[in-house]
Amino acid sequence: MSIIKNPIKICVIDGQGGGIGSTIIRKLKEKFGEGIEILALGTNAIATAQMLKARANRGASGSNAIVQTVRHADYIIGTVGIIMPHSMMGELTPEMAEAIALSPALKILLPLTQENLEVVGLTSIPLPQLVDEMIEMHGRDFG
């Protein structure tokens, strides 16, 4: 009897227009194809729809979807704002931020934020390069 290995489950979380999440998903799918399962978790339906267009395997929107799904993820990827209550112009609820922060999944956070937050010691790198760097650092874990 052979054991079927479940693919790595990666939750990509984004809000507003879903552009950052879409970029992350496109690059992950280019590199790993269907060897990973990407769950698009949007704080709103527009963000989720955009991430699904970028080839996420499944998607869901809203607070309860995020709170429930991150419990079973291997990795959570998003901007630093996903662990900040009321970020993304209020779209990210305190319940979402807490569930993400408490999830046993490894959180891979990109240092992009529109919030009143500055992370010292980082250089300003465009989003595509940040995602490439993330894949370089963690890609061996995904594939």
MDAnalysis code that builds the backbone (N, CA, C; Angstrom):
import MDAnalysis as mda
import numpy as np

u = mda.Universe.empty(429, n_residues=143, atom_resindex=np.repeat(np.arange(143), 3), trajectory=True)
u.add_TopologyAttr("name", ["N", "CA", "C"] * 143)
u.add_TopologyAttr("resid", np.arange(1, 144))
u.add_TopologyAttr("resname", ["MET", "SER", "ILE", "ILE", "LYS", "ASN", "PRO", "ILE", "LYS", "ILE", "CYS", "VAL", "ILE", "ASP", "GLY", "GLN", "GLY", "GLY", "GLY", "ILE", "GLY", "SER", "THR", "ILE", "ILE", "ARG", "LYS", "LEU", "LYS", "GLU", "LYS", "PHE", "GLY", "GLU", "GLY", "ILE", "GLU", "ILE", "LEU", "ALA", "LEU", "GLY", "THR", "ASN", "ALA", "ILE", "ALA", "THR", "ALA", "GLN", "MET", "LEU", "LYS", "ALA", "ARG", "ALA", "ASN", "ARG", "GLY", "ALA", "SER", "GLY", "SER", "ASN", "ALA", "ILE", "VAL", "GLN", "THR", "VAL", "ARG", "HIS", "ALA", "ASP", "TYR", "ILE", "ILE", "GLY", "THR", "VAL", "GLY", "ILE", "ILE", "MET", "PRO", "HIS", "SER", "MET", "MET", "GLY", "GLU", "LEU", "THR", "PRO", "GLU", "MET", "ALA", "GLU", "ALA", "ILE", "ALA", "LEU", "SER", "PRO", "ALA", "LEU", "LYS", "ILE", "LEU", "LEU", "PRO", "LEU", "THR", "GLN", "GLU", "ASN", "LEU", "GLU", "VAL", "VAL", "GLY", "LEU", "THR", "SER", "ILE", "PRO", "LEU", "PRO", "GLN", "LEU", "VAL", "ASP", "GLU", "MET", "ILE", "GLU", "MET", "HIS", "GLY", "ARG", "ASP", "PHE", "GLY"])
u.atoms.positions = np.array([
    [0.843, -1.170, 0.000],
    [0.000, 0.000, 0.000],
    [0.889, 1.235, 0.000],
    [0.618, 2.167, -0.906],
    [1.410, 3.388, -0.967],
    [0.734, 4.492, -0.165],
    [1.557, 5.327, 0.380],
    [1.047, 6.455, 1.153],
    [1.016, 7.668, 0.245],
    [-0.145, 8.289, 0.152],
    [-0.287, 9.485, -0.671],
    [0.088, 10.685, 0.173],
    [1.055, 11.432, -0.315],
    [1.506, 12.617, 0.405],
    [0.644, 13.811, -0.004],
    [0.077, 14.476, 0.986],
    [-0.705, 15.673, 0.709],
    [0.232, 16.799, 0.318],
    [-0.185, 17.610, -0.656],
    [0.678, 18.739, -1.021],
    [0.762, 19.748, 0.115],
    [1.835, 20.515, 0.106],
    [2.001, 21.603, 1.067],
    [0.818, 22.554, 0.906],
    [0.228, 22.971, 2.018],
    [-0.921, 23.876, 1.990],
    [-0.455, 25.276, 2.376],
    [-0.532, 26.195, 1.417],
    [-0.099, 27.579, 1.626],
    [-1.307, 28.498, 1.540],
    [-1.545, 29.255, 2.599],
    [-2.601, 30.273, 2.586],
    [-1.962, 31.606, 2.214],
    [-2.473, 32.214, 1.177],
    [-2.047, 33.560, 0.792],
    [-3.196, 34.485, 1.172],
    [-2.884, 35.468, 2.010],
    [-3.918, 36.359, 2.539],
    [-3.690, 37.767, 2.001],
    [-4.763, 38.349, 1.474],
    [-4.689, 39.718, 0.958],
    [-6.059, 40.361, 1.068],
    [-6.098, 41.650, 0.892],
    [-7.342, 42.404, 0.960],
    [-7.381, 43.430, -0.154],
    [-8.259, 44.392, 0.007],
    [-8.446, 45.471, -0.956],
    [-8.572, 44.890, -2.362],
    [-7.654, 45.144, -3.286],
    [-7.794, 44.648, -4.658],
    [-7.141, 43.310, -4.940],
    [-6.421, 42.764, -3.976],
    [-5.809, 41.450, -4.151],
    [-4.563, 41.416, -5.016],
    [-3.993, 42.573, -5.337],
    [-2.838, 42.627, -6.230],
    [-1.582, 41.980, -5.664],
    [-1.320, 42.183, -4.389],
    [-0.132, 41.598, -3.775],
    [-0.279, 40.077, -3.718],
    [-1.426, 39.605, -3.255],
    [-1.673, 38.166, -3.197],
    [-1.595, 37.521, -4.570],
    [-2.108, 38.195, -5.584],
    [-2.056, 37.667, -6.946],
    [-0.618, 37.518, -7.435],
    [0.206, 38.492, -7.141],
    [1.620, 38.417, -7.526],
    [2.296, 37.242, -6.842],
    [2.044, 37.067, -5.561],
    [2.625, 35.957, -4.808],
    [2.192, 34.626, -5.415],
    [0.915, 34.476, -5.672],
    [0.383, 33.216, -6.199],
    [0.947, 32.920, -7.582],
    [0.977, 33.908, -8.468],
    [1.525, 33.692, -9.821],
    [2.950, 33.168, -9.759],
    [3.766, 33.792, -8.938],
    [5.174, 33.387, -8.851],
    [5.320, 31.999, -8.221],
    [4.525, 31.689, -7.224],
    [4.576, 30.361, -6.616],
    [4.146, 29.288, -7.621],
    [3.092, 29.560, -8.380],
    [2.609, 28.584, -9.359],
    [3.608, 28.408, -10.508],
    [4.269, 29.489, -10.916],
    [5.302, 29.378, -11.953],
    [6.420, 28.453, -11.498],
    [6.791, 28.559, -10.243],
    [7.920, 27.795, -9.711],
    [7.548, 26.360, -9.340],
    [6.368, 26.150, -8.725],
    [6.031, 24.846, -8.159],
    [4.838, 24.150, -8.815],
    [4.137, 24.826, -9.701],
    [2.993, 24.207, -10.370],
    [1.966, 23.674, -9.388],
    [1.503, 22.469, -9.648],
    [0.481, 21.870, -8.796],
    [1.075, 21.043, -7.652],
    [2.370, 21.159, -7.427],
    [3.008, 20.461, -6.318],
    [2.674, 21.063, -4.965],
    [2.041, 22.236, -4.983],
    [1.603, 22.894, -3.752],
    [0.132, 23.257, -3.893],
    [-0.551, 23.330, -2.777],
    [-1.939, 23.762, -2.774],
    [-1.983, 25.176, -2.214],
    [-2.495, 26.097, -3.014],
    [-2.582, 27.488, -2.581],
    [-4.038, 27.839, -2.321],
    [-4.282, 28.301, -1.105],
    [-5.607, 28.743, -0.712],
    [-5.602, 30.268, -0.664],
    [-6.409, 30.879, -1.496],
    [-6.522, 32.341, -1.531],
    [-7.534, 32.766, -0.482],
    [-7.076, 33.502, 0.506],
    [-7.957, 33.996, 1.552],
    [-8.022, 35.512, 1.453],
    [-9.158, 36.009, 1.017],
    [-9.322, 37.444, 0.856],
    [-10.142, 38.040, 1.979],
    [-9.772, 39.243, 2.374],
    [-10.601, 39.938, 3.352],
    [-11.904, 40.391, 2.707],
    [-11.951, 40.336, 1.367],
    [-13.160, 40.678, 0.624],
    [-13.215, 39.829, -0.640],
    [-14.363, 39.799, -1.292],
    [-14.571, 38.947, -2.464],
    [-13.725, 39.367, -3.662],
    [-13.468, 40.658, -3.811],
    [-12.658, 41.120, -4.945],
    [-11.230, 40.599, -4.825],
    [-10.655, 40.685, -3.642],
    [-9.297, 40.183, -3.430],
    [-9.234, 38.687, -3.709],
    [-10.209, 37.945, -3.218],
    [-10.236, 36.498, -3.445],
    [-10.356, 36.195, -4.931],
    [-11.245, 36.883, -5.630],
    [-11.429, 36.645, -7.065],
    [-10.139, 36.896, -7.844],
    [-9.432, 37.954, -7.509],
    [-8.176, 38.250, -8.203],
    [-7.132, 37.162, -7.943],
    [-7.080, 36.655, -6.712],
    [-6.113, 35.602, -6.393],
    [-6.492, 34.282, -7.060],
    [-7.786, 34.022, -7.215],
    [-8.212, 32.831, -7.940],
    [-7.833, 32.929, -9.422],
    [-7.931, 34.110, -9.992],
    [-7.503, 34.323, -11.380],
    [-6.013, 34.064, -11.552],
    [-5.250, 34.267, -10.479],
    [-3.801, 34.041, -10.514],
    [-3.455, 32.558, -10.340],
    [-4.467, 31.696, -10.269],
    [-4.325, 30.233, -10.237],
    [-4.254, 29.619, -8.843],
    [-4.823, 30.284, -7.839],
    [-4.957, 29.634, -6.538],
    [-5.851, 28.410, -6.718],
    [-5.619, 27.381, -5.935],
    [-6.413, 26.154, -6.053],
    [-7.837, 26.337, -5.542],
    [-7.961, 27.065, -4.435],
    [-9.271, 27.336, -3.854],
    [-9.229, 28.712, -3.225],
    [-10.410, 29.249, -2.926],
    [-10.443, 30.565, -2.313],
    [-11.670, 30.750, -1.453],
    [-11.548, 31.639, -0.494],
    [-12.665, 31.993, 0.377],
    [-12.454, 33.425, 0.854],
    [-13.554, 34.046, 1.247],
    [-13.500, 35.449, 1.656],
    [-14.087, 35.645, 3.035],
    [-13.562, 36.636, 3.730],
    [-14.156, 37.079, 4.972],
    [-13.506, 36.522, 6.214],
    [-13.957, 37.067, 7.325],
    [-13.352, 36.785, 8.611],
    [-13.426, 35.307, 8.992],
    [-14.594, 34.713, 8.937],
    [-14.726, 33.322, 9.373],
    [-13.906, 32.383, 8.496],
    [-13.887, 32.621, 7.201],
    [-13.091, 31.775, 6.298],
    [-11.612, 31.825, 6.669],
    [-11.119, 33.017, 6.946],
    [-9.706, 33.157, 7.320],
    [-9.444, 32.501, 8.669],
    [-10.274, 32.797, 9.657],
    [-10.077, 32.258, 11.009],
    [-10.064, 30.728, 10.990],
    [-10.961, 30.109, 10.249],
    [-11.048, 28.655, 10.222],
    [-9.933, 28.012, 9.398],
    [-9.588, 28.602, 8.276],
    [-8.650, 27.976, 7.341],
    [-7.208, 28.041, 7.811],
    [-6.790, 29.128, 8.449],
    [-5.385, 29.245, 8.855],
    [-4.992, 28.219, 9.917],
    [-5.966, 27.633, 10.566],
    [-5.681, 26.604, 11.577],
    [-5.007, 25.371, 10.975],
    [-5.250, 25.137, 9.677],
    [-4.789, 23.907, 9.027],
    [-3.734, 24.156, 7.955],
    [-3.178, 25.335, 7.929],
    [-2.180, 25.684, 6.914],
    [-0.789, 25.240, 7.341],
    [0.052, 24.973, 6.351],
    [1.470, 24.728, 6.613],
    [2.240, 26.048, 6.616],
    [1.828, 26.954, 5.717],
    [2.462, 28.269, 5.582],
    [1.376, 29.314, 5.381],
    [1.622, 30.508, 5.889],
    [0.760, 31.663, 5.645],
    [1.655, 32.753, 5.069],
    [1.241, 33.294, 3.929],
    [2.029, 34.333, 3.272],
    [1.159, 35.571, 3.072],
    [1.733, 36.714, 3.379],
    [1.047, 37.980, 3.172],
    [1.954, 39.117, 3.603],
    [1.398, 40.289, 3.638],
    [2.165, 41.441, 4.107],
    [2.147, 41.463, 5.629],
    [3.010, 42.266, 6.212],
    [3.070, 42.374, 7.668],
    [1.719, 42.821, 8.239],
    [0.916, 43.473, 7.452],
    [-0.387, 43.946, 7.902],
    [-1.361, 42.843, 8.287],
    [-1.128, 41.602, 7.846],
    [-2.089, 40.537, 8.157],
    [-2.061, 40.127, 9.626],
    [-1.082, 40.608, 10.377],
    [-1.077, 40.318, 11.814],
    [-1.385, 41.577, 12.630],
    [-1.865, 42.612, 11.947],
    [-2.202, 43.880, 12.592],
    [-3.715, 44.105, 12.550],
    [-4.393, 44.087, 13.691],
    [-5.834, 44.350, 13.696],
    [-6.150, 45.701, 13.047],
    [-7.206, 45.725, 12.285],
    [-7.735, 46.928, 11.637],
    [-6.865, 47.432, 10.481],
    [-5.875, 46.666, 10.040],
    [-5.064, 47.097, 8.899],
    [-5.884, 46.955, 7.617],
    [-5.279, 47.265, 6.503],
    [-5.939, 47.226, 5.192],
    [-7.225, 48.061, 5.210],
    [-7.093, 49.269, 5.759],
    [-8.210, 50.201, 5.855],
    [-9.382, 49.621, 6.642],
    [-9.070, 48.815, 7.648],
    [-10.087, 48.240, 8.504],
    [-10.613, 46.886, 8.058],
    [-10.159, 46.394, 6.906],
    [-10.659, 45.107, 6.405],
    [-10.193, 43.926, 7.251],
    [-9.031, 44.032, 7.860],
    [-8.496, 42.923, 8.645],
    [-8.965, 43.070, 10.088],
    [-9.844, 42.188, 10.496],
    [-10.447, 42.286, 11.826],
    [-9.483, 41.786, 12.900],
    [-9.724, 42.168, 14.144],
    [-8.906, 41.636, 15.236],
    [-8.940, 40.106, 15.296],
    [-10.093, 39.513, 14.988],
    [-10.201, 38.046, 15.000],
    [-9.304, 37.418, 13.940],
    [-9.259, 38.017, 12.764],
    [-8.375, 37.510, 11.707],
    [-6.918, 37.606, 12.127],
    [-6.518, 38.775, 12.613],
    [-5.119, 38.984, 13.009],
    [-4.714, 37.995, 14.096],
    [-5.591, 37.776, 15.058],
    [-5.276, 36.841, 16.138],
    [-5.162, 35.414, 15.613],
    [-6.098, 34.989, 14.774],
    [-6.065, 33.627, 14.237],
    [-4.803, 33.394, 13.414],
    [-4.417, 34.388, 12.619],
    [-3.203, 34.267, 11.806],
    [-1.982, 34.171, 12.718],
    [-1.894, 35.061, 13.688],
    [-0.741, 35.074, 14.588],
    [-0.636, 33.790, 15.410],
    [-1.760, 33.211, 15.797],
    [-1.751, 32.015, 16.635],
    [-1.703, 30.705, 15.849],
    [-1.872, 30.778, 14.536],
    [-1.815, 29.571, 13.715],
    [-0.464, 28.884, 13.881],
    [-0.448, 27.555, 13.896],
    [0.834, 26.844, 13.973],
    [1.650, 26.942, 12.686],
    [1.058, 27.459, 11.625],
    [1.761, 27.595, 10.341],
    [2.914, 28.583, 10.454],
    [3.939, 28.363, 9.641],
    [5.013, 29.346, 9.533],
    [4.462, 30.554, 8.790],
    [4.620, 31.737, 9.386],
    [4.175, 32.971, 8.745],
    [5.340, 33.595, 7.997],
    [5.147, 33.836, 6.699],
    [6.151, 34.500, 5.873],
    [5.549, 35.842, 5.491],
    [6.082, 36.897, 6.102],
    [5.491, 38.230, 5.958],
    [6.387, 39.135, 5.127],
    [5.794, 39.763, 4.146],
    [6.514, 40.723, 3.313],
    [6.417, 42.096, 3.977],
    [7.519, 42.819, 4.038],
    [7.532, 44.101, 4.764],
    [6.926, 45.247, 3.958],
    [5.699, 45.046, 3.525],
    [4.958, 46.088, 2.813],
    [3.767, 46.458, 3.668],
    [3.549, 47.733, 3.859],
    [2.400, 48.146, 4.656],
    [1.990, 49.565, 4.313],
    [0.711, 49.802, 4.405],
    [0.193, 51.159, 4.264],
    [-0.147, 51.705, 5.649],
    [0.158, 50.932, 6.662],
    [-0.168, 51.317, 8.024],
    [0.907, 52.254, 8.564],
    [0.657, 52.780, 9.731],
    [1.606, 53.658, 10.402],
    [2.637, 52.785, 11.117],
    [3.465, 52.124, 10.310],
    [4.441, 51.158, 10.817],
    [5.684, 51.228, 9.948],
    [6.818, 51.214, 10.583],
    [8.078, 51.171, 9.848],
    [8.938, 50.089, 10.471],
    [9.421, 49.178, 9.627],
    [10.319, 48.120, 10.090],
    [11.733, 48.597, 9.808],
    [12.513, 48.788, 10.852],
    [13.860, 49.330, 10.735],
    [14.812, 48.254, 10.208],
    [15.747, 48.666, 9.379],
    [16.781, 47.759, 8.902],
    [16.477, 47.107, 7.575],
    [15.372, 47.448, 6.971],
    [15.014, 46.871, 5.679],
    [15.218, 47.886, 4.574],
    [15.577, 47.381, 3.417],
    [15.682, 48.263, 2.263],
    [14.383, 48.195, 1.469],
    [14.123, 49.209, 0.722],
    [12.915, 49.255, -0.102],
    [13.146, 48.443, -1.375],
    [12.446, 47.324, -1.476],
    [12.578, 46.421, -2.621],
    [11.201, 46.288, -3.255],
    [11.112, 46.341, -4.591],
    [9.812, 46.170, -5.261],
    [9.208, 44.796, -4.974],
    [7.881, 44.722, -4.996],
    [7.152, 43.496, -4.679],
    [7.646, 42.271, -5.447],
    [7.806, 42.317, -6.771],
    [8.254, 41.104, -7.468],
    [9.594, 40.574, -6.945],
    [10.501, 41.473, -6.602],
    [11.790, 41.036, -6.071],
    [11.639, 40.454, -4.661],
    [10.752, 41.024, -3.865],
    [10.488, 40.472, -2.531],
    [9.953, 39.048, -2.631],
    [9.043, 38.818, -3.573],
    [8.471, 37.481, -3.741],
    [9.547, 36.511, -4.227],
    [10.402, 36.951, -5.149],
    [11.512, 36.096, -5.602],
    [12.421, 35.730, -4.426],
    [12.716, 36.703, -3.575],
    [13.563, 36.464, -2.401],
    [12.891, 35.483, -1.442],
    [11.585, 35.631, -1.258],
    [10.842, 34.716, -0.399],
    [10.928, 33.290, -0.943],
    [10.736, 33.130, -2.243],
    [10.801, 31.806, -2.855],
    [12.204, 31.225, -2.731],
    [13.203, 32.066, -2.903],
    [14.591, 31.595, -2.759],
    [14.860, 31.113, -1.329],
    [14.359, 31.843, -0.350],
    [14.595, 31.494, 1.053],
    [13.808, 30.270, 1.501],
    [12.556, 30.123, 1.018],
    [11.664, 29.085, 1.542],
    [11.267, 28.060, 0.497],
    [11.664, 28.224, -0.749],
    [11.224, 27.341, -1.820],
    [11.549, 25.884, -1.600],
    [12.683, 25.602, -1.003],
    [13.041, 24.187, -0.767],
    [12.031, 23.533, 0.174],
    [11.384, 24.316, 1.041],
    [10.387, 23.773, 1.946],
    [9.065, 23.470, 1.219],
    [8.781, 24.221, 0.150],
    [7.527, 24.063, -0.573],
    [7.555, 22.870, -1.524],
    [8.700, 22.628, -2.156],
    [8.733, 21.617, -3.218],
    [9.505, 20.488, -2.875],
])
